Amino acid sequence: MAESNLFINPADIALPHAEQMVTKGLLDGNQMNDEARRRLVAVELMARDEGLLGERYQVLSRRGVLTPLSFDETGETSVNYFNDMRFEGELTEYSIVRLRGIGKQVMSALCLTFDNVRPVPGVHHLTNGTNLFHVPAFAVSKINSLKAA
């Protein structure tokens, strides 16, 4: 049997779930509900089954959020937002991240989460074992695997 060269897009796996989370209001409020949690686990299991986690990708994203690797969920956390960024990074997991909204409204998004992130072009890494870079599934404009052929 010939080996398949079909590229499975990690964002495409998440998009149907992200859309359902938004339309059903599963990301409203400050707490993740059970259905949102089940959908997050389902996306992660699909990605793991397809061998997508732990792989390096080159990504063009309209939006991304740099967060500390660990933090107190009940307290405030300093984050950095990036717009229109091309980077290389290792897809480590999927996450639901609360993003700033307009006024007092908080928006959440199902995200692809990367470590060992390096802007392209660029030399310095954004993540160094103390941060993770989250890209909402809706914000992925383009993604390519860097897996050796």
C-alpha positions as CSV (number, residue, x, y, z in Angstrom):
1,M,0.0,0.0,0.0
2,A,1.4,3.4,-0.9
3,E,1.9,6.0,1.8
4,S,-0.6,8.8,1.8
5,N,0.8,12.3,1.4
6,L,-2.6,13.9,2.3
7,F,-2.1,16.8,4.7
8,I,-4.6,16.9,7.5
9,N,-5.0,20.5,8.7
10,P,-5.0,20.8,12.5
11,A,-7.3,23.9,12.3
12,D,-9.8,22.1,10.1
13,I,-10.2,19.5,12.8
14,A,-11.1,22.2,15.4
15,L,-13.3,24.5,13.2
16,P,-16.6,22.5,13.3
17,H,-16.3,22.3,17.1
18,A,-15.3,26.0,17.4
19,E,-18.4,26.9,15.3
20,Q,-20.7,24.8,17.4
21,M,-19.2,26.3,20.6
22,V,-20.0,29.8,19.4
23,T,-23.5,29.1,18.0
24,K,-24.6,27.1,21.0
25,G,-23.2,29.7,23.4
26,L,-20.8,27.2,25.0
27,L,-18.1,29.7,25.4
28,D,-20.2,32.3,27.2
29,G,-19.4,33.2,30.7
30,N,-16.3,32.7,32.8
31,Q,-16.5,28.9,33.3
32,M,-16.1,26.2,30.6
33,N,-19.2,24.0,30.6
34,D,-19.3,20.2,30.2
35,E,-20.2,20.2,26.5
36,A,-17.3,22.6,25.7
37,R,-15.0,20.4,27.7
38,R,-16.2,17.3,25.8
39,R,-15.7,19.0,22.5
40,L,-12.1,20.1,23.5
41,V,-11.3,16.5,24.4
42,A,-12.8,15.2,21.2
43,V,-10.6,17.6,19.1
44,E,-7.5,16.7,21.0
45,L,-8.2,12.9,20.6
46,M,-8.7,13.3,16.8
47,A,-5.5,15.3,16.5
48,R,-3.6,12.8,18.5
49,D,-5.0,9.9,16.5
50,E,-3.9,11.7,13.3
51,G,-0.4,12.3,14.7
52,L,-0.7,16.1,14.6
53,L,0.3,16.8,18.1
54,G,4.1,17.3,18.6
55,E,4.6,18.2,15.0
56,R,6.1,21.5,13.8
57,Y,4.0,23.8,11.5
58,Q,4.4,27.1,9.7
59,V,1.4,29.2,10.4
60,L,0.0,32.4,9.2
61,S,-2.5,33.7,11.8
62,R,-4.7,36.8,12.0
63,R,-4.5,36.7,15.8
64,G,-2.6,35.0,18.6
65,V,-2.1,35.2,22.3
66,L,1.1,34.6,24.3
67,T,0.3,33.3,27.8
68,P,2.4,32.0,30.6
69,L,2.8,28.3,30.7
70,S,1.1,28.2,34.1
71,F,-1.0,30.7,36.0
72,D,-3.7,31.1,38.5
73,E,-7.0,30.9,36.7
74,T,-8.8,32.9,39.3
75,G,-6.4,35.8,39.1
76,E,-5.4,38.2,36.4
77,T,-2.8,37.1,33.9
78,S,-0.6,39.3,31.7
79,V,-0.8,38.2,28.1
80,N,0.5,39.6,24.8
81,Y,-1.6,39.8,21.7
82,F,-0.2,39.4,18.1
83,N,-2.0,40.2,14.9
84,D,-1.1,39.1,11.3
85,M,1.8,36.9,12.3
86,R,3.7,34.2,10.4
87,F,5.5,31.7,12.7
88,E,6.8,28.2,13.1
89,G,5.9,26.2,16.2
90,E,5.2,22.8,17.7
91,L,1.5,22.0,18.1
92,T,1.3,20.8,21.7
93,E,-2.5,20.8,22.4
94,Y,-5.8,22.5,21.9
95,S,-7.2,24.9,24.4
96,I,-10.0,27.2,25.2
97,V,-8.7,30.7,25.9
98,R,-10.6,33.7,27.1
99,L,-9.7,36.7,25.0
100,R,-10.4,40.3,25.7
101,G,-13.6,41.6,24.2
102,I,-15.2,44.9,23.6
103,G,-16.1,46.7,26.8
104,K,-16.8,44.3,29.6
105,Q,-17.7,41.4,27.3
106,V,-15.2,38.5,27.4
107,M,-14.8,36.3,24.3
108,S,-13.4,32.8,24.4
109,A,-12.1,30.8,21.5
110,L,-11.1,27.2,20.8
111,C,-7.4,27.5,20.0
112,L,-4.5,25.6,18.6
113,T,-1.7,25.9,21.2
114,F,2.0,26.0,20.2
115,D,5.3,25.8,21.9
116,N,8.8,26.5,20.6
117,V,7.4,29.3,18.5
118,R,9.7,31.4,16.3
119,P,8.4,34.3,14.2
120,V,9.2,34.0,10.5
121,P,11.4,35.8,9.5
122,G,13.0,36.0,12.9
123,V,15.7,34.6,15.1
124,H,14.2,34.8,18.6
125,H,11.7,32.4,20.1
126,L,8.5,33.7,21.6
127,T,8.1,30.6,23.8
128,N,10.9,29.3,25.9
129,G,9.4,26.7,28.1
130,T,7.6,29.4,30.2
131,N,5.0,30.6,27.6
132,L,2.5,29.1,25.2
133,F,1.2,30.7,22.0
134,H,-2.6,30.2,21.4
135,V,-4.1,30.8,18.0
136,P,-7.9,30.7,17.7
137,A,-9.0,28.1,15.1
138,F,-10.9,30.9,13.3
139,A,-7.7,33.0,13.0
140,V,-5.6,30.4,11.1
141,S,-5.2,31.7,7.6
142,K,-2.7,29.1,6.5
143,I,-0.9,26.2,8.1
144,N,1.7,23.9,6.6
145,S,3.4,20.9,8.1
146,L,7.2,21.1,8.5
147,K,7.5,17.3,8.8
148,A,10.4,16.0,6.8
149,A,9.1,14.4,3.6
